[in-house]
Amino acid sequence: MILYNVTVNIDYAVHEEWLEWMKREHIPEVMATGLFTEPRMLRLMGDTEPGGITYSIQYLCKSMEDLQRYQSEHAPGLQAKHTQRYKDKFTAFRTVLEVVK
């Protein structure tokens, strides 16, 4: 299993609206691609960034091929939508991890 992690720091001014949009629209759109088996959304506790709240949005998929397909076919459009909506109100980075049992 592969875990695709998106870490986002979102500005306090738009935090509540962003959180609802992520739950109601963005995460369901990512899952609708059919390439992930499970989503998770976690909030960073403890040290916080000045000006924002940090979240980790995690998606599990069965293979690197599924992730690569998502990244080439779906991610550009979904990321552009997020950027247009929250321009200058967030920072984000992505990591890929292999689940080791």
Biotite code that builds the C-alpha atoms (Angstrom):
import biotite.structure as struc

atoms = struc.array([
    struc.Atom([0.000, 0.000, 0.000], chain_id="A", res_id=1, res_name="MET", atom_name="CA", element="C"),
    struc.Atom([1.080, 3.549, -0.768], chain_id="A", res_id=2, res_name="ILE", atom_name="CA", element="C"),
    struc.Atom([0.188, 6.576, 1.323], chain_id="A", res_id=3, res_name="LEU", atom_name="CA", element="C"),
    struc.Atom([-0.060, 9.909, -0.489], chain_id="A", res_id=4, res_name="TYR", atom_name="CA", element="C"),
    struc.Atom([0.206, 12.706, 2.063], chain_id="A", res_id=5, res_name="ASN", atom_name="CA", element="C"),
    struc.Atom([-0.677, 16.344, 1.411], chain_id="A", res_id=6, res_name="VAL", atom_name="CA", element="C"),
    struc.Atom([0.340, 18.720, 4.209], chain_id="A", res_id=7, res_name="THR", atom_name="CA", element="C"),
    struc.Atom([-1.461, 22.057, 4.098], chain_id="A", res_id=8, res_name="VAL", atom_name="CA", element="C"),
    struc.Atom([-1.087, 25.132, 6.267], chain_id="A", res_id=9, res_name="ASN", atom_name="CA", element="C"),
    struc.Atom([-4.244, 27.208, 5.814], chain_id="A", res_id=10, res_name="ILE", atom_name="CA", element="C"),
    struc.Atom([-4.681, 30.837, 6.855], chain_id="A", res_id=11, res_name="ASP", atom_name="CA", element="C"),
    struc.Atom([-6.822, 31.419, 9.958], chain_id="A", res_id=12, res_name="TYR", atom_name="CA", element="C"),
    struc.Atom([-9.001, 33.870, 7.995], chain_id="A", res_id=13, res_name="ALA", atom_name="CA", element="C"),
    struc.Atom([-10.328, 31.142, 5.659], chain_id="A", res_id=14, res_name="VAL", atom_name="CA", element="C"),
    struc.Atom([-9.783, 28.076, 7.832], chain_id="A", res_id=15, res_name="HIS", atom_name="CA", element="C"),
    struc.Atom([-13.417, 27.200, 8.638], chain_id="A", res_id=16, res_name="GLU", atom_name="CA", element="C"),
    struc.Atom([-14.619, 27.651, 5.041], chain_id="A", res_id=17, res_name="GLU", atom_name="CA", element="C"),
    struc.Atom([-11.614, 25.685, 3.700], chain_id="A", res_id=18, res_name="TRP", atom_name="CA", element="C"),
    struc.Atom([-12.234, 22.818, 6.126], chain_id="A", res_id=19, res_name="LEU", atom_name="CA", element="C"),
    struc.Atom([-15.872, 22.507, 5.026], chain_id="A", res_id=20, res_name="GLU", atom_name="CA", element="C"),
    struc.Atom([-14.893, 22.748, 1.348], chain_id="A", res_id=21, res_name="TRP", atom_name="CA", element="C"),
    struc.Atom([-12.273, 20.021, 1.797], chain_id="A", res_id=22, res_name="MET", atom_name="CA", element="C"),
    struc.Atom([-14.764, 17.669, 3.482], chain_id="A", res_id=23, res_name="LYS", atom_name="CA", element="C"),
    struc.Atom([-17.707, 18.452, 1.197], chain_id="A", res_id=24, res_name="ARG", atom_name="CA", element="C"),
    struc.Atom([-16.007, 18.856, -2.189], chain_id="A", res_id=25, res_name="GLU", atom_name="CA", element="C"),
    struc.Atom([-12.269, 18.316, -2.566], chain_id="A", res_id=26, res_name="HIS", atom_name="CA", element="C"),
    struc.Atom([-11.729, 15.012, -0.751], chain_id="A", res_id=27, res_name="ILE", atom_name="CA", element="C"),
    struc.Atom([-14.857, 13.473, -2.366], chain_id="A", res_id=28, res_name="PRO", atom_name="CA", element="C"),
    struc.Atom([-13.534, 14.573, -5.793], chain_id="A", res_id=29, res_name="GLU", atom_name="CA", element="C"),
    struc.Atom([-10.176, 12.910, -5.110], chain_id="A", res_id=30, res_name="VAL", atom_name="CA", element="C"),
    struc.Atom([-11.921, 9.727, -3.979], chain_id="A", res_id=31, res_name="MET", atom_name="CA", element="C"),
    struc.Atom([-14.204, 9.787, -7.041], chain_id="A", res_id=32, res_name="ALA", atom_name="CA", element="C"),
    struc.Atom([-11.156, 9.107, -9.222], chain_id="A", res_id=33, res_name="THR", atom_name="CA", element="C"),
    struc.Atom([-11.383, 5.511, -7.980], chain_id="A", res_id=34, res_name="GLY", atom_name="CA", element="C"),
    struc.Atom([-7.626, 5.371, -7.415], chain_id="A", res_id=35, res_name="LEU", atom_name="CA", element="C"),
    struc.Atom([-7.606, 5.581, -3.616], chain_id="A", res_id=36, res_name="PHE", atom_name="CA", element="C"),
    struc.Atom([-9.075, 3.194, -1.065], chain_id="A", res_id=37, res_name="THR", atom_name="CA", element="C"),
    struc.Atom([-9.276, 5.440, 2.008], chain_id="A", res_id=38, res_name="GLU", atom_name="CA", element="C"),
    struc.Atom([-8.903, 9.113, 2.949], chain_id="A", res_id=39, res_name="PRO", atom_name="CA", element="C"),
    struc.Atom([-7.860, 10.558, 6.312], chain_id="A", res_id=40, res_name="ARG", atom_name="CA", element="C"),
    struc.Atom([-7.646, 14.139, 7.521], chain_id="A", res_id=41, res_name="MET", atom_name="CA", element="C"),
    struc.Atom([-5.534, 14.982, 10.555], chain_id="A", res_id=42, res_name="LEU", atom_name="CA", element="C"),
    struc.Atom([-4.836, 18.274, 12.313], chain_id="A", res_id=43, res_name="ARG", atom_name="CA", element="C"),
    struc.Atom([-1.318, 19.004, 13.562], chain_id="A", res_id=44, res_name="LEU", atom_name="CA", element="C"),
    struc.Atom([-1.268, 19.413, 17.341], chain_id="A", res_id=45, res_name="MET", atom_name="CA", element="C"),
    struc.Atom([1.246, 21.287, 19.466], chain_id="A", res_id=46, res_name="GLY", atom_name="CA", element="C"),
    struc.Atom([3.538, 23.626, 17.597], chain_id="A", res_id=47, res_name="ASP", atom_name="CA", element="C"),
    struc.Atom([1.485, 25.747, 15.244], chain_id="A", res_id=48, res_name="THR", atom_name="CA", element="C"),
    struc.Atom([2.530, 27.979, 12.413], chain_id="A", res_id=49, res_name="GLU", atom_name="CA", element="C"),
    struc.Atom([1.923, 31.692, 12.904], chain_id="A", res_id=50, res_name="PRO", atom_name="CA", element="C"),
    struc.Atom([-1.014, 32.740, 10.777], chain_id="A", res_id=51, res_name="GLY", atom_name="CA", element="C"),
    struc.Atom([-2.404, 29.304, 10.014], chain_id="A", res_id=52, res_name="GLY", atom_name="CA", element="C"),
    struc.Atom([-3.453, 25.795, 10.987], chain_id="A", res_id=53, res_name="ILE", atom_name="CA", element="C"),
    struc.Atom([-1.696, 22.731, 9.582], chain_id="A", res_id=54, res_name="THR", atom_name="CA", element="C"),
    struc.Atom([-3.445, 19.601, 8.321], chain_id="A", res_id=55, res_name="TYR", atom_name="CA", element="C"),
    struc.Atom([-2.286, 16.312, 6.867], chain_id="A", res_id=56, res_name="SER", atom_name="CA", element="C"),
    struc.Atom([-4.651, 14.877, 4.281], chain_id="A", res_id=57, res_name="ILE", atom_name="CA", element="C"),
    struc.Atom([-3.762, 11.260, 3.573], chain_id="A", res_id=58, res_name="GLN", atom_name="CA", element="C"),
    struc.Atom([-4.954, 8.965, 0.830], chain_id="A", res_id=59, res_name="TYR", atom_name="CA", element="C"),
    struc.Atom([-4.203, 5.233, 0.636], chain_id="A", res_id=60, res_name="LEU", atom_name="CA", element="C"),
    struc.Atom([-3.826, 3.506, -2.723], chain_id="A", res_id=61, res_name="CYS", atom_name="CA", element="C"),
    struc.Atom([-2.933, -0.015, -3.734], chain_id="A", res_id=62, res_name="LYS", atom_name="CA", element="C"),
    struc.Atom([0.090, 0.724, -5.940], chain_id="A", res_id=63, res_name="SER", atom_name="CA", element="C"),
    struc.Atom([2.534, 3.296, -7.248], chain_id="A", res_id=64, res_name="MET", atom_name="CA", element="C"),
    struc.Atom([0.891, 2.865, -10.643], chain_id="A", res_id=65, res_name="GLU", atom_name="CA", element="C"),
    struc.Atom([-2.420, 4.082, -9.195], chain_id="A", res_id=66, res_name="ASP", atom_name="CA", element="C"),
    struc.Atom([-0.688, 7.062, -7.596], chain_id="A", res_id=67, res_name="LEU", atom_name="CA", element="C"),
    struc.Atom([1.170, 7.918, -10.795], chain_id="A", res_id=68, res_name="GLN", atom_name="CA", element="C"),
    struc.Atom([-2.079, 7.743, -12.733], chain_id="A", res_id=69, res_name="ARG", atom_name="CA", element="C"),
    struc.Atom([-3.716, 10.090, -10.211], chain_id="A", res_id=70, res_name="TYR", atom_name="CA", element="C"),
    struc.Atom([-0.775, 12.496, -10.421], chain_id="A", res_id=71, res_name="GLN", atom_name="CA", element="C"),
    struc.Atom([-0.792, 12.617, -14.215], chain_id="A", res_id=72, res_name="SER", atom_name="CA", element="C"),
    struc.Atom([-4.541, 12.498, -14.956], chain_id="A", res_id=73, res_name="GLU", atom_name="CA", element="C"),
    struc.Atom([-6.285, 14.128, -11.998], chain_id="A", res_id=74, res_name="HIS", atom_name="CA", element="C"),
    struc.Atom([-3.946, 16.028, -9.659], chain_id="A", res_id=75, res_name="ALA", atom_name="CA", element="C"),
    struc.Atom([-3.170, 19.002, -11.946], chain_id="A", res_id=76, res_name="PRO", atom_name="CA", element="C"),
    struc.Atom([-6.823, 19.998, -12.275], chain_id="A", res_id=77, res_name="GLY", atom_name="CA", element="C"),
    struc.Atom([-7.707, 19.388, -8.639], chain_id="A", res_id=78, res_name="LEU", atom_name="CA", element="C"),
    struc.Atom([-4.642, 21.261, -7.405], chain_id="A", res_id=79, res_name="GLN", atom_name="CA", element="C"),
    struc.Atom([-5.388, 24.187, -9.741], chain_id="A", res_id=80, res_name="ALA", atom_name="CA", element="C"),
    struc.Atom([-8.930, 24.384, -8.383], chain_id="A", res_id=81, res_name="LYS", atom_name="CA", element="C"),
    struc.Atom([-7.588, 24.521, -4.805], chain_id="A", res_id=82, res_name="HIS", atom_name="CA", element="C"),
    struc.Atom([-4.994, 27.138, -5.729], chain_id="A", res_id=83, res_name="THR", atom_name="CA", element="C"),
    struc.Atom([-7.538, 29.356, -7.489], chain_id="A", res_id=84, res_name="GLN", atom_name="CA", element="C"),
    struc.Atom([-9.916, 29.204, -4.551], chain_id="A", res_id=85, res_name="ARG", atom_name="CA", element="C"),
    struc.Atom([-7.318, 29.779, -1.784], chain_id="A", res_id=86, res_name="TYR", atom_name="CA", element="C"),
    struc.Atom([-4.573, 31.704, -3.583], chain_id="A", res_id=87, res_name="LYS", atom_name="CA", element="C"),
    struc.Atom([-2.113, 33.292, -1.141], chain_id="A", res_id=88, res_name="ASP", atom_name="CA", element="C"),
    struc.Atom([-3.973, 31.689, 1.803], chain_id="A", res_id=89, res_name="LYS", atom_name="CA", element="C"),
    struc.Atom([-2.107, 28.380, 2.057], chain_id="A", res_id=90, res_name="PHE", atom_name="CA", element="C"),
    struc.Atom([1.154, 26.544, 1.663], chain_id="A", res_id=91, res_name="THR", atom_name="CA", element="C"),
    struc.Atom([1.320, 22.855, 0.797], chain_id="A", res_id=92, res_name="ALA", atom_name="CA", element="C"),
    struc.Atom([3.747, 20.037, 0.179], chain_id="A", res_id=93, res_name="PHE", atom_name="CA", element="C"),
    struc.Atom([3.268, 16.417, -0.761], chain_id="A", res_id=94, res_name="ARG", atom_name="CA", element="C"),
    struc.Atom([5.014, 13.219, 0.303], chain_id="A", res_id=95, res_name="THR", atom_name="CA", element="C"),
    struc.Atom([4.682, 9.592, -0.748], chain_id="A", res_id=96, res_name="VAL", atom_name="CA", element="C"),
    struc.Atom([5.202, 6.795, 1.766], chain_id="A", res_id=97, res_name="LEU", atom_name="CA", element="C"),
    struc.Atom([5.126, 3.035, 1.545], chain_id="A", res_id=98, res_name="GLU", atom_name="CA", element="C"),
    struc.Atom([3.054, 1.287, 4.202], chain_id="A", res_id=99, res_name="VAL", atom_name="CA", element="C"),
    struc.Atom([5.277, -1.276, 5.939], chain_id="A", res_id=100, res_name="VAL", atom_name="CA", element="C"),
    struc.Atom([3.545, -3.873, 8.095], chain_id="A", res_id=101, res_name="LYS", atom_name="CA", element="C"),
])
